[in-house]
Amino acid sequence: MNEDTAAVVAELRALTDAIQGLRRDVKQAAACVASASLIAVDASRSEVFAVYMDDELMKVADRMVKAMNKASGD
């Protein structure tokens, strides 16, 4: 019974790690989608301004991901 318990605990830990990895991936994807949407809207308004904003929006997206990870304790 002790070996069964250890196996269940190990499986739960593996599942928890997988879920945390998935959460990180989803957060990063959401930040990228939001950033891409902002870039697309901006590009439709002003192509010159959009070129400048591309880099700035990617920086904002990176900061968003880092802040969300910090807030969730990752």
WOBEL-V337316 format. One record per backbone hydrogen bond with DSSP energy under -1.0 kcal/mol. NH is the residue of the N-H (numbers start at 1). CO is the residue of the C=O. If there is no record, write none. Layout:
nh={NH & NH}
co={CO & CO}
//
This chain:
nh={5 & 6 & 7 & 8 & 9 & 10 & 11 & 12 & 13 & 14 & 15 & 16 & 17 & 18 & 19 & 20 & 21 & 22 & 23 & 24 & 25 & 26 & 27 & 28 & 29 & 30 & 31 & 32 & 33 & 34 & 35 & 36 & 37 & 38 & 39 & 40 & 41 & 42 & 43 & 44 & 46 & 50 & 51 & 52 & 53 & 54 & 56 & 57 & 58 & 59 & 60 & 61 & 62 & 63 & 64 & 65 & 66 & 67 & 68 & 69 & 70 & 71 & 72 & 74}
co={1 & 2 & 3 & 4 & 5 & 6 & 7 & 8 & 9 & 10 & 11 & 12 & 13 & 14 & 15 & 16 & 17 & 18 & 19 & 20 & 21 & 22 & 23 & 24 & 25 & 26 & 27 & 28 & 29 & 30 & 31 & 32 & 33 & 34 & 35 & 36 & 37 & 38 & 39 & 40 & 42 & 46 & 47 & 48 & 49 & 50 & 52 & 53 & 54 & 55 & 56 & 57 & 58 & 59 & 60 & 61 & 62 & 63 & 64 & 65 & 66 & 67 & 68 & 69}
//
